[in-house]
Amino acid sequence: MTVSSKRFALVNADGVVADLDLPTTATRALLKLRALSEAGGRIEIDQADLARKLDISRPAVTAALRHLDLAQLVKKQRNGVYQLNAMLAGYLTPADCAAAIAEMAPAERLNAPDFVERYHEAVQMYQDQLAQKRHAREQQKKAVAARRGTLHAVG
């Protein structure tokens, strides 16, 4: 099957994406995913392949994809399959593009008034969750060390 390389989009989302101030690896990943996407924004690629294509580590790809998810720009459908936000995807016809955008939830639209702020709030919440998990692990390690310190051999 031959797929046209010409794609249509009703919006230019570059300004909003720039306003998000994504980490560099996330921006690179987004550009690569857009280039690899099918009409409608579906992408089939696993993280290892994406890491190779970007010449970065797999953990860096994981972090980049996390930011793209928090920004509602790329959603993981399942392992190795991702979906671009409908306003970033290219379409075979202008009608396909208009229909996809019309089906979007208003909050997922890049032109939502609080889109950028919601991304920054989501990143802060995610970082807070990570900090809480780190703190809980540290407390658990301290508790284990304290228990070990109270044990003694009976002879």
N, C-alpha and C positions, 0 to 999 in steps of 0.2 A: 504494500500500500504506500503510495506516495503522499506525503503530507506537505502542504504548502508552507514555505518558510515565512510567508507574509502573515502577520497577525495584527489584529485590531484591538485597541483598548480605548475606552471612552474617557479615561482620565490619565493625567500625568502625575504619578504618585511620588516622583522623585523629591519634591519639596517636603512632603510629609515624612518620607523616609529619612531625609536629611535632618528634619526637626527632632526625630527620635534620638539622634546621636548614639546610634548603635555602636557596640565595639567593632573594631576593624574587621575581625574575623567573621562576625555576624553579617556585616555589610558584604564582604567578599562571598560568603556562603549564599546570601540572598541573590547576588548577581549571577553566581554560577547556577543556582537552582532555577532562576528565571530563564537562563539560556538553555537549560536542559529540559524545560517543561514542555509537556504536550499542550495542544490547544485546550483551553479550559483550566490550565494550571496544575495538572497532575504530573508528579515527578516520581520515577522509579529509580532510586539509588540508595545504596546502603551507606552507613556512615564511614566505613573503611574506604569505599570508592570515592566518596566526597572528600575525605581527608587526603587521598592520593591526588585528586584533581586540583586541590587547593595547596598541596604541599605543606600541610600542617598536621599536627598530631590528632589522633582520634578524640582524646579528651577536649581538645580545642574545638573540634567539630561539634561535640556534644554540647559544649557551652554556647557555641554560636547558635545551634538549633534551639536551645533553651531560650535565648534572647529573641529569636524570631517567633517562637511560640508565645512568649510573654507579650510581644508586640502585636500579636494576631496577624502576622504576615505570612507565616508558614505553619501549617498544622500537620502533625504526624497522624496518618490514618492507620498505619500498622508498620511493622519493621520493614524498612526499605521503600515505603510509599508515603509521599508527602503531598500536600495540597497547598498551592499558593492562595492567598487572599484573592477573592474574585476581582478586586479592583487592581491587582498587580498582574493578573494572568493575561495572556494573549488569547485571542479567539479567532476562529476562521472567518466569522462574519460580524459586522457591527450589531446585527440582531442578536446573535449569540451572546455577545458582550453585554448588551443592554438587559437581556433576560437574566443573565447570571447576577448582575448587580441588583436588579429589581428583587431577586429572591433573597438577597442578603439581609441579615438582621441589621437594623440601624446602628447598633453598637459596634459592629464589625467593619463598618465603612470607614475608610481612611479620612473622609471629610467630616466625621463626627466631631463636634466642637471640642470634646475632651479626649480625643484619641491619644494624643501625645502624653497628656497628663496621666491617663490610665496606664500607659506603658511604664512610666516612671514609678507610679505607685505599685504596679505589679512587680517590678524589679526590686523595689524596697521591701515588699512583703516577702519575696523569695529570699532575699539576703537575710532578712530577719529570721525566717524559718531555718536557714542554714546555720545561722548563729545559735539559735536555740538548740538545734541538733548537736552542734559542736559542744555547747555548754553541757547538755545532758550526757554526752559521751565522756567528757572530762569528769563530771560528777560521778559517773559510774566507775571510771578508772580509779578515782580517789577512794571510793567506797570499797572496791576490790582490794586496793593496796592496804587500806586500813584494816580490813578483815584478815588479810594475810599477815599483817604486823601483829595481830593479837593471837595468832595461832603459835603454838610452841610444841615442841616434841616432848612426848611423855616417855620416860625411859625406865 
